[in-house]
Amino acid sequence: MKAIVVTDQAAGTAGMTLVERPEPEAAVNDVLVEVHASGFTPGELTWPGTWTDRLGRDRTPSIPGHEVAGVISALGYGTRGLSVGQRVFGLADWTRDGTLAEYVAIEARNVAPLPGDVDFTVGASVPISGLTAWQGLFVHGRFQVGQSVLVHGAAGGVGSLVTQLAKEAGAHVIGTGRAADRQTALDFGAQEFVDLDNDSLDDVGGVDLVFDVIGADIGKRSASLVRAGGMLVTIAGPPEAQPAEGLAVDFVVEADRAQLGEIVQRIRDGRLRINIGTVAALDDAVAAFNPTERIKGKTIIRVRP
């Protein structure tokens, strides 16, 4: 099968190569998915699991990509609740070969049914950003109706979904980003916008929940904005500052079939919009991940037409 592999961590996305690899087999409790579309997050190339297995052994050349939408072509021993020919989408394991390939073997529990009226391209764009937004808000952030939520990077892949989910759930949403992102963030549902280059973050006042995707100085300054009993949730690593009378938590997204179902239902009925930028074929994936200019929205690789 055709697959994208990486062998050199220092090279980043420029070190990606299109090669021929053996088709994987479905292990116990796995499904083998015929990949129709794949999502990729450049940050994966800094994650240990891209380069080593669970025991710390080198596993290069490895296939990156952890978001998939496709059709089940085989079931591993013991797999239940899914069937050959079924459309699915989901989040592949961090320490196994990923989804930038024509086939991927993935734990059955990590995929969810993909309704027939949702395109594979959309399905592949959802798992990491959608589950991150859902878990940050409702699992780790313990969001409650009527709270105020400060969303950093509100026009980005994760931030735009946090903004929409929070707004739908009854939050007052304050988005942040660059000046050029203002209208996009407002279009996704933010009621206010803070230009991090030109506005004062301190002018926001107190909020119940901060969703941080930036970290560093922005994350530290955000801790002081959390009201008593509030939360700072971050995906940018361990928080460098704690709210005076609240909590701070960092987390790594996990696959969850039920949550994927909740997210895809919102996409079907129009409550949730996905920000897709470039769609490219597998043969053109290396170029797509190394653009000559900034691309807005998520890049998706369409493995099959």
BELLIN-V437702 format. One record per residue. N is the residue number from 1. SS is DSSP state (~ for helix, > for strand, _ for the rest). PHI is phi in whole degrees, -180 to 180 (NA if undefined). PSI is psi in whole degrees, 0 to 359 (NA if undefined). Layout:
n=N ss=SS phi=PHI psi=PSI
n=N ss=SS phi=PHI psi=PSI
This chain:
n=1 ss=_ phi=NA psi=158
n=2 ss=> phi=-80 psi=142
n=3 ss=> phi=-155 psi=153
n=4 ss=> phi=-93 psi=132
n=5 ss=> phi=-125 psi=159
n=6 ss=> phi=-127 psi=143
n=7 ss=_ phi=-131 psi=344
n=8 ss=_ phi=-130 psi=108
n=9 ss=~ phi=-63 psi=324
n=10 ss=~ phi=-67 psi=335
n=11 ss=~ phi=-79 psi=343
n=12 ss=~ phi=61 psi=213
n=13 ss=~ phi=-66 psi=338
n=14 ss=~ phi=-68 psi=342
n=15 ss=~ phi=-91 psi=7
n=16 ss=_ phi=-71 psi=145
n=17 ss=> phi=-139 psi=139
n=18 ss=> phi=-89 psi=123
n=19 ss=> phi=-137 psi=176
n=20 ss=> phi=-99 psi=130
n=21 ss=_ phi=-130 psi=154
n=22 ss=_ phi=-62 psi=145
n=23 ss=_ phi=-69 psi=132
n=24 ss=_ phi=-71 psi=162
n=25 ss=_ phi=-113 psi=150
n=26 ss=_ phi=-81 psi=119
n=27 ss=_ phi=-81 psi=184
n=28 ss=_ phi=-56 psi=131
n=29 ss=_ phi=67 psi=16
n=30 ss=> phi=-96 psi=166
n=31 ss=> phi=-125 psi=148
n=32 ss=> phi=-98 psi=122
n=33 ss=> phi=-108 psi=127
n=34 ss=> phi=-76 psi=109
n=35 ss=> phi=-75 psi=127
n=36 ss=> phi=-103 psi=327
n=37 ss=> phi=-150 psi=147
n=38 ss=> phi=-135 psi=140
n=39 ss=> phi=-106 psi=153
n=40 ss=_ phi=-144 psi=138
n=41 ss=_ phi=-113 psi=119
n=42 ss=~ phi=-53 psi=330
n=43 ss=~ phi=-61 psi=340
n=44 ss=~ phi=-54 psi=328
n=45 ss=~ phi=-74 psi=358
n=46 ss=~ phi=-106 psi=356
n=47 ss=_ phi=-84 psi=136
n=48 ss=~ phi=-56 psi=323
n=49 ss=~ phi=-65 psi=342
n=50 ss=~ phi=-71 psi=335
n=51 ss=_ phi=-113 psi=336
n=52 ss=> phi=-134 psi=159
n=53 ss=_ phi=-86 psi=188
n=54 ss=_ phi=-65 psi=339
n=55 ss=_ phi=-95 psi=6
n=56 ss=_ phi=83 psi=11
n=57 ss=_ phi=-87 psi=141
n=58 ss=> phi=-58 psi=134
n=59 ss=_ phi=-127 psi=19
n=60 ss=_ phi=-78 psi=152
n=61 ss=_ phi=-74 psi=128
n=62 ss=> phi=-109 psi=155
n=63 ss=_ phi=-97 psi=116
n=64 ss=_ phi=-81 psi=185
n=65 ss=_ phi=94 psi=127
n=66 ss=_ phi=-127 psi=357
n=67 ss=> phi=-107 psi=133
n=68 ss=> phi=-141 psi=147
n=69 ss=> phi=-139 psi=132
n=70 ss=> phi=-176 psi=205
n=71 ss=> phi=-128 psi=134
n=72 ss=> phi=-68 psi=127
n=73 ss=> phi=-110 psi=345
n=74 ss=> phi=-161 psi=152
n=75 ss=> phi=-114 psi=136
n=76 ss=_ phi=-77 psi=164
n=77 ss=_ phi=-59 psi=133
n=78 ss=_ phi=88 psi=355
n=79 ss=_ phi=-73 psi=129
n=80 ss=_ phi=-129 psi=159
n=81 ss=_ phi=85 psi=356
n=82 ss=_ phi=-133 psi=164
n=83 ss=_ phi=-142 psi=155
n=84 ss=_ phi=-62 psi=135
n=85 ss=_ phi=93 psi=355
n=86 ss=_ phi=-80 psi=138
n=87 ss=> phi=-78 psi=131
n=88 ss=> phi=-141 psi=165
n=89 ss=> phi=-147 psi=156
n=90 ss=> phi=175 psi=194
n=91 ss=> phi=-122 psi=115
n=92 ss=_ phi=-77 psi=157
n=93 ss=_ phi=-59 psi=144
n=94 ss=_ phi=-69 psi=332
n=95 ss=_ phi=-109 psi=18
n=96 ss=_ phi=-122 psi=163
n=97 ss=_ phi=-57 psi=142
n=98 ss=_ phi=-101 psi=210
n=99 ss=_ phi=-105 psi=359
n=100 ss=_ phi=-83 psi=64
n=101 ss=> phi=-161 psi=171
n=102 ss=_ phi=-76 psi=338
n=103 ss=> phi=-143 psi=151
n=104 ss=> phi=-142 psi=138
n=105 ss=> phi=-94 psi=129
n=106 ss=> phi=-144 psi=145
n=107 ss=> phi=-61 psi=134
n=108 ss=~ phi=-59 psi=325
n=109 ss=~ phi=-67 psi=345
n=110 ss=~ phi=-90 psi=0
n=111 ss=> phi=-119 psi=158
n=112 ss=> phi=-132 psi=155
n=113 ss=> phi=-60 psi=137
n=114 ss=_ phi=-105 psi=114
n=115 ss=_ phi=-57 psi=149
n=116 ss=_ phi=-64 psi=340
n=117 ss=_ phi=-94 psi=9
n=118 ss=_ phi=-111 psi=121
n=119 ss=_ phi=-65 psi=148
n=120 ss=~ phi=-58 psi=324
n=121 ss=~ phi=-61 psi=318
n=122 ss=~ phi=-67 psi=316
n=123 ss=~ phi=-57 psi=320
n=124 ss=~ phi=-75 psi=345
n=125 ss=~ phi=-89 psi=352
n=126 ss=~ phi=-93 psi=318
n=127 ss=~ phi=-55 psi=307
n=128 ss=~ phi=-71 psi=307
n=129 ss=~ phi=-68 psi=320
n=130 ss=~ phi=-66 psi=312
n=131 ss=~ phi=-68 psi=324
n=132 ss=~ phi=-62 psi=314
n=133 ss=~ phi=-63 psi=314
n=134 ss=~ phi=-62 psi=310
n=135 ss=~ phi=-69 psi=323
n=136 ss=~ phi=-64 psi=321
n=137 ss=~ phi=-77 psi=305
n=138 ss=~ phi=-97 psi=335
n=139 ss=~ phi=-95 psi=300
n=140 ss=~ phi=-84 psi=325
n=141 ss=_ phi=-83 psi=344
n=142 ss=_ phi=52 psi=44
n=143 ss=_ phi=-58 psi=141
n=144 ss=_ phi=-127 psi=147
n=145 ss=_ phi=-55 psi=134
n=146 ss=_ phi=94 psi=355
n=147 ss=_ phi=-77 psi=161
n=148 ss=> phi=-98 psi=138
n=149 ss=> phi=-128 psi=126
n=150 ss=> phi=-98 psi=119
n=151 ss=> phi=-112 psi=109
n=152 ss=_ phi=-77 psi=143
n=153 ss=_ phi=65 psi=44
n=154 ss=_ phi=-67 psi=346
n=155 ss=_ phi=-98 psi=358
n=156 ss=_ phi=-85 psi=184
n=157 ss=~ phi=-61 psi=313
n=158 ss=~ phi=-80 psi=312
n=159 ss=~ phi=-59 psi=323
n=160 ss=~ phi=-66 psi=327
n=161 ss=~ phi=-76 psi=322
n=162 ss=~ phi=-58 psi=314
n=163 ss=~ phi=-58 psi=312
n=164 ss=~ phi=-67 psi=316
n=165 ss=~ phi=-65 psi=319
n=166 ss=~ phi=-66 psi=317
n=167 ss=~ phi=-62 psi=315
n=168 ss=~ phi=-62 psi=326
n=169 ss=_ phi=-82 psi=0
n=170 ss=_ phi=100 psi=26
n=171 ss=_ phi=-93 psi=157
n=172 ss=> phi=-94 psi=116
n=173 ss=> phi=-106 psi=127
n=174 ss=> phi=-113 psi=118
n=175 ss=> phi=-99 psi=155
n=176 ss=> phi=-130 psi=166
n=177 ss=> phi=160 psi=197
n=178 ss=_ phi=-79 psi=163
n=179 ss=~ phi=-56 psi=321
n=180 ss=~ phi=-68 psi=346
n=181 ss=~ phi=-92 psi=355
n=182 ss=~ phi=-54 psi=305
n=183 ss=~ phi=-66 psi=323
n=184 ss=~ phi=-62 psi=314
n=185 ss=~ phi=-62 psi=318
n=186 ss=~ phi=-66 psi=322
n=187 ss=~ phi=-64 psi=329
n=188 ss=_ phi=-80 psi=353
n=189 ss=_ phi=123 psi=358
n=190 ss=_ phi=-66 psi=136
n=191 ss=_ phi=-87 psi=337
n=192 ss=> phi=-137 psi=160
n=193 ss=> phi=-140 psi=138
n=194 ss=> phi=-116 psi=120
n=195 ss=> phi=-81 psi=109
n=196 ss=_ phi=-67 psi=342
n=197 ss=_ phi=-86 psi=333
n=198 ss=_ phi=-126 psi=340
n=199 ss=_ phi=-100 psi=161
n=200 ss=_ phi=-91 psi=121
n=201 ss=~ phi=-64 psi=329
n=202 ss=~ phi=-64 psi=337
n=203 ss=~ phi=-70 psi=349
n=204 ss=~ phi=-62 psi=325
n=205 ss=_ phi=82 psi=201
n=206 ss=_ phi=-85 psi=143
n=207 ss=> phi=-133 psi=160
n=208 ss=> phi=-84 psi=330
n=209 ss=> phi=-145 psi=130
n=210 ss=> phi=-110 psi=128
n=211 ss=> phi=-109 psi=109
n=212 ss=> phi=-107 psi=125
n=213 ss=_ phi=-115 psi=6
n=214 ss=_ phi=-108 psi=313
n=215 ss=_ phi=75 psi=206
n=216 ss=~ phi=51 psi=221
n=217 ss=~ phi=-65 psi=324
n=218 ss=~ phi=-63 psi=318
n=219 ss=~ phi=-63 psi=317
n=220 ss=~ phi=-64 psi=314
n=221 ss=~ phi=-67 psi=331
n=222 ss=~ phi=-70 psi=333
n=223 ss=~ phi=-59 psi=325
n=224 ss=_ phi=-74 psi=350
n=225 ss=_ phi=-89 psi=349
n=226 ss=> phi=-77 psi=125
n=227 ss=> phi=-70 psi=167
n=228 ss=> phi=-57 psi=129
n=229 ss=> phi=84 psi=0
n=230 ss=> phi=-87 psi=185
n=231 ss=> phi=-135 psi=143
n=232 ss=> phi=-114 psi=117
n=233 ss=> phi=-112 psi=130
n=234 ss=> phi=-136 psi=148
n=235 ss=_ phi=-113 psi=13
n=236 ss=_ phi=-99 psi=18
n=237 ss=_ phi=104 psi=176
n=238 ss=_ phi=-55 psi=131
n=239 ss=_ phi=-64 psi=139
n=240 ss=_ phi=-86 psi=350
n=241 ss=_ phi=-145 psi=148
n=242 ss=_ phi=-109 psi=142
n=243 ss=_ phi=-60 psi=144
n=244 ss=_ phi=-61 psi=320
n=245 ss=_ phi=-129 psi=27
n=246 ss=_ phi=-136 psi=197
n=247 ss=> phi=-123 psi=153
n=248 ss=> phi=-128 psi=138
n=249 ss=> phi=-143 psi=139
n=250 ss=> phi=-113 psi=152
n=251 ss=_ phi=-150 psi=161
n=252 ss=_ phi=-113 psi=131
n=253 ss=_ phi=-62 psi=146
n=254 ss=_ phi=-124 psi=150
n=255 ss=_ phi=-67 psi=142
n=256 ss=_ phi=-156 psi=112
n=257 ss=~ phi=-63 psi=317
n=258 ss=~ phi=-64 psi=318
n=259 ss=~ phi=-66 psi=321
n=260 ss=~ phi=-59 psi=321
n=261 ss=~ phi=-63 psi=319
n=262 ss=~ phi=-63 psi=317
n=263 ss=~ phi=-67 psi=314
n=264 ss=~ phi=-68 psi=331
n=265 ss=~ phi=-66 psi=323
n=266 ss=~ phi=-69 psi=328
n=267 ss=~ phi=-68 psi=318
n=268 ss=~ phi=-62 psi=320
n=269 ss=_ phi=-96 psi=8
n=270 ss=_ phi=87 psi=5
n=271 ss=_ phi=-78 psi=343
n=272 ss=_ phi=-133 psi=127
n=273 ss=_ phi=-110 psi=139
n=274 ss=_ phi=-102 psi=138
n=275 ss=_ phi=-97 psi=87
n=276 ss=> phi=-97 psi=131
n=277 ss=> phi=-97 psi=278
n=278 ss=> phi=-104 psi=139
n=279 ss=> phi=-119 psi=122
n=280 ss=> phi=-131 psi=158
n=281 ss=> phi=-78 psi=162
n=282 ss=~ phi=-59 psi=322
n=283 ss=~ phi=-63 psi=336
n=284 ss=~ phi=-106 psi=11
n=285 ss=~ phi=-63 psi=318
n=286 ss=~ phi=-60 psi=315
n=287 ss=~ phi=-65 psi=321
n=288 ss=~ phi=-64 psi=326
n=289 ss=_ phi=-87 psi=0
n=290 ss=_ phi=-129 psi=61
n=291 ss=_ phi=-70 psi=157
n=292 ss=_ phi=-86 psi=348
n=293 ss=_ phi=-143 psi=161
n=294 ss=_ phi=-65 psi=131
n=295 ss=_ phi=-106 psi=128
n=296 ss=_ phi=-88 psi=134
n=297 ss=_ phi=94 psi=169
n=298 ss=> phi=-82 psi=139
n=299 ss=> phi=-88 psi=127
n=300 ss=> phi=-118 psi=139
n=301 ss=> phi=-101 psi=119
n=302 ss=> phi=-90 psi=102
n=303 ss=_ phi=-75 psi=323
n=304 ss=_ phi=-124 psi=144
n=305 ss=_ phi=-59 psi=NA
